[in-house]
């Protein structure tokens, strides 16, 4: 950890110093790998920040997902993450203007909060004179510390397939390259489900047999995602969390069951209520897969075919300030 006062802002933190970031959403758990495995999806939040003169405060403009509903000013999640990251390396805390164009579905299990947190962290990185102070290892630990677990945050930061864990209180992750044939279909309902509510439904103790089942399927899941997608159906089976949460989102549980009965590798996306379907059919096969999911889901579901994101978060300093209101 870098001590307070060790880091400086780029250009001395002068007003007008600016940065941009683009961060993908994600799906976590993917069936059995609870709080461990994430998959980055090309549903992106696009952000820009500009430093203001001292005393100007914080201005936030949000369009797209979550507009009019998320906290403004210092309470905005991206702002809080940016400040947490700057504090981690001992950098000054500037006044700023933030613009968010949100493309990650809000409150539907597509990693919107993790994307926001990662965005704040990489914007902080882009504002530093020495961006390496917030390398990926440190950035992940900051983001996962705010999220509570590393699965979605790792996927949004690193892209592709990520496997996360915690060692002595420090969040870590490794990235694996998804199979070239891996495609994802996301069925998004109109209803939302708060992650906190879904997590509160989980039991404190699980049967030994269920734990063994999920351990084997989670290991198989990594092989299926990266090399053998024909194994995705058995690899996405779960006995630990999806049934426990079904009463909070019965339509989600019903759709997962109906899709799996047709041989499709369906799972609750994160805490839900969206449903993720994975297949090794390549980009050319994605439209037909989406048609199958749409036919099973029926009305009330927005079926999307986001690409599997392989690049993760992108960030850059900019020489001219972004437009803000």
JOFEN-V625108 format. One record per residue. N is the residue number from 1. RES is the residue in three letters. SS is DSSP state (2 for helix, 1 for strand, 0 for the rest). PHI is phi in radians with two decimals (* if undefined). Layout:
n: (N & N)
res: (RES & RES)
ss: (SS & SS)
phi: (PHI & PHI)
This chain:
n: (1 & 2 & 3 & 4 & 5 & 6 & 7 & 8 & 9 & 10 & 11 & 12 & 13 & 14 & 15 & 16 & 17 & 18 & 19 & 20 & 21 & 22 & 23 & 24 & 25 & 26 & 27 & 28 & 29 & 30 & 31 & 32 & 33 & 34 & 35 & 36 & 37 & 38 & 39 & 40 & 41 & 42 & 43 & 44 & 45 & 46 & 47 & 48 & 49 & 50 & 51 & 52 & 53 & 54 & 55 & 56 & 57 & 58 & 59 & 60 & 61 & 62 & 63 & 64 & 65 & 66 & 67 & 68 & 69 & 70 & 71 & 72 & 73 & 74 & 75 & 76 & 77 & 78 & 79 & 80 & 81 & 82 & 83 & 84 & 85 & 86 & 87 & 88 & 89 & 90 & 91 & 92 & 93 & 94 & 95 & 96 & 97 & 98 & 99 & 100 & 101 & 102 & 103 & 104 & 105 & 106 & 107 & 108 & 109 & 110 & 111 & 112 & 113 & 114 & 115 & 116 & 117 & 118 & 119 & 120 & 121 & 122 & 123 & 124 & 125 & 126 & 127 & 128 & 129 & 130 & 131 & 132 & 133 & 134 & 135 & 136 & 137 & 138 & 139 & 140 & 141 & 142 & 143 & 144 & 145 & 146 & 147 & 148 & 149 & 150 & 151 & 152 & 153 & 154 & 155 & 156 & 157 & 158 & 159 & 160 & 161 & 162 & 163 & 164 & 165 & 166 & 167 & 168 & 169 & 170 & 171 & 172 & 173 & 174 & 175 & 176 & 177 & 178 & 179 & 180 & 181 & 182 & 183 & 184 & 185 & 186 & 187 & 188 & 189 & 190 & 191 & 192 & 193 & 194 & 195 & 196 & 197 & 198 & 199 & 200 & 201 & 202 & 203 & 204 & 205 & 206 & 207 & 208 & 209 & 210 & 211 & 212 & 213 & 214 & 215 & 216 & 217 & 218 & 219 & 220 & 221 & 222 & 223 & 224 & 225 & 226 & 227 & 228 & 229 & 230 & 231 & 232 & 233 & 234 & 235 & 236 & 237 & 238 & 239 & 240 & 241 & 242 & 243 & 244 & 245 & 246 & 247 & 248 & 249 & 250 & 251 & 252 & 253 & 254 & 255 & 256 & 257 & 258 & 259 & 260 & 261 & 262 & 263 & 264 & 265 & 266 & 267 & 268 & 269 & 270 & 271 & 272 & 273 & 274 & 275 & 276 & 277 & 278 & 279 & 280 & 281 & 282 & 283 & 284 & 285 & 286 & 287 & 288 & 289 & 290 & 291 & 292 & 293 & 294 & 295 & 296 & 297 & 298 & 299 & 300 & 301 & 302 & 303 & 304 & 305 & 306 & 307 & 308 & 309 & 310 & 311 & 312 & 313 & 314 & 315 & 316 & 317 & 318 & 319 & 320 & 321 & 322 & 323 & 324 & 325)
res: (UNK & UNK & UNK & UNK & UNK & UNK & UNK & UNK & UNK & UNK & UNK & UNK & UNK & UNK & UNK & UNK & UNK & UNK & UNK & UNK & UNK & UNK & UNK & UNK & UNK & UNK & UNK & UNK & UNK & UNK & UNK & UNK & UNK & UNK & UNK & UNK & UNK & UNK & UNK & UNK & UNK & UNK & UNK & UNK & UNK & UNK & UNK & UNK & UNK & UNK & UNK & UNK & UNK & UNK & UNK & UNK & UNK & UNK & UNK & UNK & UNK & UNK & UNK & UNK & UNK & UNK & UNK & UNK & UNK & UNK & UNK & UNK & UNK & UNK & UNK & UNK & UNK & UNK & UNK & UNK & UNK & UNK & UNK & UNK & UNK & UNK & UNK & UNK & UNK & UNK & UNK & UNK & UNK & UNK & UNK & UNK & UNK & UNK & UNK & UNK & UNK & UNK & UNK & UNK & UNK & UNK & UNK & UNK & UNK & UNK & UNK & UNK & UNK & UNK & UNK & UNK & UNK & UNK & UNK & UNK & UNK & UNK & UNK & UNK & UNK & UNK & UNK & UNK & UNK & UNK & UNK & UNK & UNK & UNK & UNK & UNK & UNK & UNK & UNK & UNK & UNK & UNK & UNK & UNK & UNK & UNK & UNK & UNK & UNK & UNK & UNK & UNK & UNK & UNK & UNK & UNK & UNK & UNK & UNK & UNK & UNK & UNK & UNK & UNK & UNK & UNK & UNK & UNK & UNK & UNK & UNK & UNK & UNK & UNK & UNK & UNK & UNK & UNK & UNK & UNK & UNK & UNK & UNK & UNK & UNK & UNK & UNK & UNK & UNK & UNK & UNK & UNK & UNK & UNK & UNK & UNK & UNK & UNK & UNK & UNK & UNK & UNK & UNK & UNK & UNK & UNK & UNK & UNK & UNK & UNK & UNK & UNK & UNK & UNK & UNK & UNK & UNK & UNK & UNK & UNK & UNK & UNK & UNK & UNK & UNK & UNK & UNK & UNK & UNK & UNK & UNK & UNK & UNK & UNK & UNK & UNK & UNK & UNK & UNK & UNK & UNK & UNK & UNK & UNK & UNK & UNK & UNK & UNK & UNK & UNK & UNK & UNK & UNK & UNK & UNK & UNK & UNK & UNK & UNK & UNK & UNK & UNK & UNK & UNK & UNK & UNK & UNK & UNK & UNK & UNK & UNK & UNK & UNK & UNK & UNK & UNK & UNK & UNK & UNK & UNK & UNK & UNK & UNK & UNK & UNK & UNK & UNK & UNK & UNK & UNK & UNK & UNK & UNK & UNK & UNK & UNK & UNK & UNK & UNK & UNK & UNK & UNK & UNK & UNK & UNK & UNK & UNK & UNK & UNK & UNK & UNK & UNK & UNK & UNK & UNK & UNK & UNK & UNK & UNK & UNK & UNK & UNK & UNK & UNK & UNK)
ss: (0 & 0 & 0 & 0 & 0 & 0 & 0 & 0 & 1 & 2 & 2 & 2 & 2 & 0 & 0 & 0 & 0 & 1 & 1 & 1 & 1 & 1 & 1 & 1 & 1 & 1 & 1 & 1 & 1 & 0 & 0 & 0 & 1 & 1 & 1 & 1 & 1 & 1 & 1 & 1 & 1 & 1 & 1 & 1 & 1 & 1 & 1 & 1 & 1 & 1 & 1 & 0 & 0 & 0 & 0 & 0 & 0 & 1 & 1 & 1 & 1 & 1 & 1 & 1 & 0 & 0 & 0 & 0 & 0 & 0 & 0 & 0 & 2 & 2 & 2 & 0 & 2 & 2 & 2 & 2 & 2 & 2 & 2 & 2 & 2 & 2 & 2 & 2 & 0 & 0 & 0 & 0 & 0 & 0 & 0 & 1 & 1 & 1 & 1 & 1 & 1 & 1 & 0 & 0 & 0 & 0 & 0 & 0 & 0 & 0 & 0 & 2 & 2 & 2 & 2 & 2 & 2 & 2 & 2 & 2 & 2 & 2 & 2 & 2 & 2 & 2 & 2 & 1 & 0 & 0 & 2 & 2 & 2 & 2 & 0 & 2 & 2 & 2 & 2 & 2 & 2 & 2 & 2 & 2 & 2 & 2 & 2 & 0 & 0 & 0 & 2 & 2 & 2 & 2 & 2 & 2 & 2 & 2 & 0 & 0 & 1 & 1 & 1 & 1 & 1 & 1 & 1 & 0 & 0 & 1 & 1 & 1 & 1 & 1 & 1 & 1 & 0 & 0 & 0 & 0 & 0 & 0 & 1 & 1 & 1 & 1 & 1 & 1 & 1 & 0 & 0 & 0 & 0 & 0 & 2 & 2 & 2 & 2 & 2 & 2 & 0 & 0 & 0 & 0 & 0 & 0 & 0 & 2 & 2 & 2 & 2 & 2 & 2 & 2 & 2 & 2 & 2 & 2 & 2 & 2 & 2 & 2 & 2 & 2 & 2 & 2 & 0 & 0 & 2 & 2 & 2 & 2 & 2 & 2 & 2 & 0 & 0 & 0 & 0 & 0 & 0 & 2 & 2 & 2 & 2 & 2 & 2 & 2 & 0 & 2 & 2 & 2 & 2 & 2 & 2 & 2 & 2 & 2 & 2 & 2 & 2 & 0 & 0 & 0 & 1 & 1 & 1 & 1 & 0 & 0 & 0 & 0 & 0 & 0 & 1 & 1 & 1 & 1 & 1 & 0 & 0 & 2 & 2 & 2 & 2 & 2 & 2 & 2 & 2 & 2 & 2 & 2 & 2 & 2 & 2 & 2 & 2 & 0 & 0 & 0 & 1 & 1 & 1 & 1 & 0 & 0 & 0 & 1 & 0 & 0 & 0 & 0 & 0 & 1 & 1 & 1 & 1 & 1 & 0 & 0 & 0 & 0 & 0 & 0 & 0)
phi: (* & -1.53 & -1.25 & -1.05 & 1.52 & -1.41 & -1.94 & -2.12 & -1.40 & -1.06 & 1.00 & 1.22 & 1.23 & -1.11 & -0.95 & 1.76 & -1.03 & -2.45 & -2.70 & -2.23 & -2.60 & -2.36 & -2.29 & -1.42 & -1.36 & -2.85 & -2.13 & -2.09 & 1.35 & 0.91 & 1.76 & -1.52 & -1.57 & -1.05 & 1.07 & -2.17 & -1.89 & -2.26 & -2.30 & -1.35 & -2.11 & -1.41 & -2.00 & -2.01 & -1.70 & -1.97 & -2.36 & -2.49 & -2.28 & -2.41 & -1.32 & -1.92 & -1.16 & -0.92 & 1.63 & -1.37 & 1.43 & -2.16 & -2.06 & -2.28 & -2.14 & -2.20 & -2.23 & 1.49 & -1.06 & 1.41 & -1.04 & 1.38 & -2.15 & -1.52 & -1.11 & -1.83 & 1.09 & -1.09 & -1.38 & -1.14 & -1.08 & -1.12 & -1.11 & -1.08 & -1.18 & -1.04 & -1.18 & -1.09 & -1.17 & -1.10 & -1.11 & -0.98 & -1.77 & 1.34 & -1.57 & -1.10 & -1.92 & -1.49 & -1.33 & -2.77 & -2.03 & -2.13 & -2.06 & -2.13 & -1.99 & -1.62 & -1.97 & -1.47 & -0.91 & -1.65 & 1.22 & -2.29 & 1.39 & -1.96 & 1.34 & -1.14 & -1.21 & -1.12 & -1.08 & -1.13 & -1.14 & -1.07 & -1.03 & -1.08 & -1.17 & -1.31 & -1.14 & -1.05 & -1.00 & -1.21 & -1.52 & -1.43 & -1.13 & -2.09 & -1.03 & -1.08 & -1.11 & -1.93 & -1.16 & -1.06 & -1.11 & -1.22 & -1.05 & -1.11 & -1.11 & -1.13 & -1.14 & -1.17 & -1.10 & -1.35 & -1.39 & 1.75 & -2.86 & -1.62 & -1.11 & -1.16 & -1.08 & -1.10 & -1.13 & -1.15 & -1.31 & -1.76 & 1.34 & 1.18 & -1.68 & -2.21 & -2.06 & -1.98 & -2.72 & -2.18 & -2.05 & 0.87 & 1.45 & -1.85 & -1.40 & -2.36 & -2.77 & -2.15 & -1.80 & -2.13 & -1.42 & -1.14 & -0.96 & -1.08 & -1.61 & -1.23 & -2.24 & -2.22 & -2.12 & -2.06 & -1.74 & -1.91 & -1.47 & -1.31 & -1.36 & -1.92 & -2.53 & -1.22 & -1.01 & -1.07 & -1.16 & -1.11 & -1.19 & -1.17 & -1.50 & -1.37 & -1.29 & -1.32 & -2.32 & -2.13 & -1.08 & -1.00 & -1.08 & -1.21 & -1.11 & -1.12 & -0.98 & -1.21 & -1.07 & -1.16 & -1.21 & -1.14 & -1.13 & -1.11 & -1.03 & -1.10 & -1.10 & -1.18 & -1.24 & -1.81 & -2.34 & -2.33 & -1.12 & -1.12 & -1.65 & -1.10 & -1.09 & -1.16 & -1.25 & -1.76 & -1.28 & -2.46 & -2.22 & -1.73 & -2.27 & -1.17 & -1.13 & -1.11 & -1.60 & -0.97 & -1.06 & -1.37 & -2.54 & -1.09 & -1.15 & -1.13 & -1.06 & -1.14 & -1.20 & -1.01 & -1.10 & -1.16 & -1.19 & -1.17 & -1.13 & -1.66 & 1.48 & -1.72 & -1.38 & -1.86 & -2.65 & -1.18 & -1.44 & 1.04 & -1.47 & 1.54 & -1.62 & -1.22 & -2.04 & -1.83 & -2.10 & -2.03 & -2.73 & -1.79 & -1.82 & 1.29 & -1.02 & -1.15 & -1.58 & -1.09 & -1.05 & -1.15 & -1.10 & -1.08 & -1.11 & -1.11 & -1.13 & -1.08 & -1.12 & -1.33 & -1.21 & 1.34 & -1.15 & 1.66 & -2.11 & -1.68 & -1.62 & -2.12 & -2.20 & -1.20 & -1.15 & -1.24 & -1.39 & -1.94 & -1.82 & 1.26 & -1.22 & -2.03 & -2.58 & -2.84 & -1.27 & -2.21 & -1.57 & -2.06 & -1.15 & -1.21 & -1.21 & -2.37 & -1.68)
